[in-house]
Amino acid sequence: MLPDIRIVLVNTSHTGNIGSAARAMKTMGLSSLYLVEPVSEPDGKSSALAAGAGDVLANAIIVDSLEEAVKDCGLVVGTSARSRTLPWPMLSPRECGEKLVVEAKEYPVALVFGRENNGLSNEELQQCHFHVCIPANPDYSSLNIAAAVQTLCYEIRVNHLDIEAAKFAPSVEAEYPRNEDLERFYVHLEKTLQQTSFIVENHPGIVMTKLRRLFNRARPEKQELNILRGILSSIDKLTDTIGKGKD
């Protein structure tokens, strides 16, 4: 669980949305749910739609204002689908997930969702350090609360898992060949391609230029370059054998 990342729902009108949001949270490993002035408190419909996330719903904290819900938070991100007269620092969903996970190590953080019909008010959005917008289809960008919660909680989980995986990843740094080694490889490659008649010695065209671009883009590591040199050497031996057979 990520207990220091709280999901805040403001003035939710449909109790079923509260239950669905709780379910979306739990599937992504979040458990801290705050409800700001819900039109109706969680009920049987909430519980039904929460499914196996009844614990998240049961532990939800109900408060009277957004200010109270985030007063101890060091980072507050508000969801917004509308462009504002006053530009506000914006995050993409991926950036939002990363920022929340990183800063949750230091203090509680909050991701705030507004009303079903008109989102967060300008005053509420001004209590947020950043805004995040889900880049939905511009021709039909309507997301219900649970879908929006699921989408952004997924980004939180992905970033959390990346950080956890990095802790156990082997710290092996790639060793890259020197430029002179690459040049020897290109000379070897060109010679081998001439022996196999893939390119003509006096009319090589731009094949080698394109191959240089390919390998420079791939940037082979030292061991990988050694493998490539070994492959070329095996081709050289084969062509020598075939050539001697013809003689």
Beta strands, then each sheet from edge to edge (+ up, - down):
strand 1: 5-10
strand 2: 32-36
strand 3: 61-63
strand 4: 75-79
strand 5: 90-91
strand 6: 109-113
strand 7: 130-132
sheet 1: 3+ 2+ 1+ 6+ 4+ 7+ 5+
end
